Amino acid sequence: MFTRSELEIKTIKELRDLCRRYGIKPTGNAGYKTSYIVTLMAFPFLALQQMKQSKGLKFPKFNVIQIISSAIEEMNSPTDEQAALIRITLEGRKMSYPDRYDQENLLNLHKAINVA
């Protein structure tokens, strides 16, 4: 994903554009670069943590898979951070292992919902 040094050389406008691109909001006061940097560095990990906590997009329980329409409804829709992680993943950016495995699971779950 993004490194701190990669983000620190950007202007507030560039950071704001990145946040808008991925549909996420800065943490704290939008007048400071740090607010954008923290958000842009944290959203991939927050997205995966939310999936593990069954917030937003999530894997359906096994007994629900038997009824496809119920399974899709149970998967829910992505949080802002999950949607941002999906967008950046589709651009080809990968997280480090072992988080990359969960990143790919989130993308596959998103694809499954959109195919159904």
C-alpha positions in Angstrom: 0.0 0.0 0.0 1.3 3.5 0.7 4.4 4.2 2.6 4.8 7.2 5.0 7.7 8.6 2.9 5.6 8.2 -0.3 2.8 10.2 1.3 4.8 12.8 3.1 6.2 14.2 -0.2 2.7 14.9 -1.5 0.8 18.2 -1.0 -2.4 18.4 0.9 -4.3 18.7 -2.4 -2.7 15.5 -3.7 -3.5 13.7 -0.4 -7.1 15.0 -0.5 -7.4 13.8 -4.1 -6.2 10.3 -3.0 -8.7 10.2 -0.2 -11.5 11.2 -2.6 -10.3 8.7 -5.2 -10.7 5.8 -2.7 -13.8 7.3 -0.9 -12.3 7.7 2.5 -12.3 10.7 4.9 -9.2 12.2 6.6 -8.8 11.5 10.3 -9.1 14.7 12.4 -8.6 18.2 10.9 -8.5 18.2 7.1 -6.1 21.2 7.1 -3.2 19.0 8.2 -1.3 16.5 6.0 -1.1 14.1 9.0 -4.8 13.7 8.9 -4.7 12.4 5.3 -1.5 10.4 5.8 -2.8 8.5 8.8 -6.0 7.6 6.9 -4.2 6.5 3.8 -1.8 4.4 5.7 -4.4 2.8 8.0 -7.4 2.1 5.7 -6.1 -1.2 4.3 -5.6 -2.7 7.7 -8.9 -1.3 9.0 -10.7 -2.8 6.0 -9.3 -6.3 6.7 -9.9 -6.0 10.4 -13.6 -5.0 9.7 -14.0 -8.1 7.5 -12.6 -10.3 10.3 -15.1 -8.7 12.7 -18.0 -9.3 10.3 -18.5 -5.6 9.6 -19.4 -4.6 6.0 -18.4 -7.3 3.6 -18.1 -10.7 5.3 -18.1 -14.4 4.5 -21.5 -16.0 4.9 -21.9 -18.8 7.5 -21.8 -22.3 5.9 -25.5 -23.1 6.5 -26.5 -20.0 4.7 -24.6 -20.9 1.5 -27.3 -23.4 0.7 -29.6 -20.5 -0.1 -27.8 -18.3 -2.6 -30.1 -15.2 -2.2 -29.7 -15.4 1.6 -25.9 -15.7 1.3 -25.6 -12.6 -0.9 -27.7 -10.6 1.5 -25.7 -11.8 4.5 -22.4 -10.8 2.9 -23.6 -7.2 3.3 -21.9 -4.2 1.5 -18.4 -2.9 2.0 -17.5 -0.2 4.5 -15.7 2.9 3.1 -12.3 1.5 4.0 -13.1 -1.9 2.5 -14.3 -0.2 -0.7 -11.1 1.9 -0.8 -9.0 -1.3 -0.3 -10.9 -2.9 -3.2 -10.3 0.1 -5.4 -6.5 0.2 -4.7 -6.3 -3.6 -5.1 -7.9 -3.4 -8.5 -5.2 -0.9 -9.4 -2.6 -3.7 -8.6 -1.3 -2.5 -5.3 -0.7 -5.4 -2.8 -0.2 -5.4 0.9 2.6 -7.3 2.6 2.1 -10.9 3.7 0.2 -12.2 5.7 -2.3 -9.3 5.1 -2.2 -9.9 1.4 -4.1 -13.2 1.8 -6.9 -11.3 3.5 -6.7 -8.5 1.0 -7.3 -11.1 -1.8 -10.1 -12.7 0.2 -11.8 -9.3 0.4 -11.5 -8.7 -3.3 -12.8 -12.2 -4.1 -15.7 -11.7 -1.8 -16.5 -8.4 -3.6 -16.3 -10.1 -7.0 -18.6 -12.9 -5.8 -21.3 -10.4 -4.8 -21.0 -8.5 -8.0 -21.3 -11.6 -10.2 -24.4 -12.9 -8.4 
